[in-house]
């Protein structure tokens, strides 16, 4: 069991998933799309969410100090990138 945190459209939401913590990145992205399509997260239901919505998102896996497994699906951020000219 893990907590999947999805950041989408300016919102960050937690969703408890009963899947292997080491699920592949591809499968986690697919799960996130299905959760949003099905309305599994209160306040976020997009039935026609494209399959490739999270293709360029970053996936971070953390084990908290209390032993909780957390997976973050988030957009790439420009921090640390070179200056745009």
C-alpha positions as CSV (number, residue, x, y, z in Angstrom):
1,X,0.0,0.0,0.0
2,X,1.2,3.5,-0.8
3,X,0.0,7.0,-1.0
4,X,0.0,8.4,-4.6
5,X,0.2,12.2,-4.6
6,X,-0.8,13.6,-8.0
7,X,-0.2,17.3,-8.9
8,X,-2.4,18.3,-11.7
9,X,-3.8,21.6,-12.9
10,X,-2.5,23.5,-9.8
11,X,-3.9,20.9,-7.3
12,X,-2.0,18.3,-5.3
13,X,-4.1,15.4,-4.1
14,X,-3.4,12.2,-2.2
15,X,-4.8,8.8,-3.2
16,X,-4.2,5.6,-1.4
17,X,-3.3,2.9,-3.8
18,X,-3.3,-0.8,-2.9
19,X,-0.6,-1.7,-5.4
20,X,3.1,-2.7,-5.2
21,X,5.3,0.3,-4.2
22,X,7.7,-0.7,-6.9
23,X,5.1,-0.5,-9.7
24,X,6.7,0.8,-12.9
25,X,6.6,4.5,-13.7
26,X,4.5,3.7,-16.8
27,X,1.9,1.8,-14.7
28,X,1.8,4.5,-12.1
29,X,1.0,7.1,-14.8
30,X,-1.8,4.8,-16.1
31,X,-3.2,4.4,-12.6
32,X,-3.2,8.2,-12.2
33,X,-5.1,8.7,-15.4
34,X,-7.7,6.1,-14.5
35,X,-8.2,7.5,-11.0
36,X,-8.9,11.0,-12.4
37,X,-11.1,9.6,-15.2
38,X,-13.2,7.6,-12.7
39,X,-13.6,10.5,-10.2
40,X,-11.6,8.6,-7.6
41,X,-10.3,11.8,-6.2
42,X,-12.9,14.1,-4.7
43,X,-13.1,17.4,-6.7
44,X,-11.2,16.1,-9.7
45,X,-13.1,14.2,-12.4
46,X,-12.1,14.5,-16.0
47,X,-13.7,11.7,-17.9
48,X,-11.9,12.5,-21.2
49,X,-8.4,12.9,-19.7
50,X,-6.0,12.0,-22.4
51,X,-3.9,8.8,-21.9
52,X,-0.7,10.7,-22.3
53,X,-1.4,13.4,-19.7
54,X,1.4,12.4,-17.4
55,X,4.0,11.2,-19.9
56,X,6.4,14.0,-19.1
57,X,5.8,14.1,-15.3
58,X,8.4,13.1,-12.8
59,X,7.8,10.3,-10.3
60,X,9.5,10.4,-6.9
61,X,9.3,7.6,-4.4
62,X,9.9,8.2,-0.7
63,X,9.8,6.2,2.5
64,X,8.8,8.5,5.3
65,X,10.4,8.4,8.7
66,X,7.3,6.6,10.0
67,X,7.6,3.9,7.3
68,X,4.8,5.2,5.0
69,X,5.4,4.8,1.3
70,X,4.7,7.8,-0.8
71,X,4.8,8.3,-4.5
72,X,4.7,11.8,-6.0
73,X,3.6,12.3,-9.6
74,X,4.4,15.9,-10.5
75,X,5.3,18.1,-13.4
76,X,8.9,18.9,-14.1
77,X,10.0,22.2,-12.7
78,X,12.5,24.7,-14.1
79,X,14.4,25.1,-10.8
80,X,18.1,24.5,-11.4
81,X,17.8,24.8,-15.1
82,X,20.1,27.1,-17.1
83,X,18.9,30.6,-18.0
84,X,16.6,30.9,-21.0
85,X,17.8,33.4,-23.5
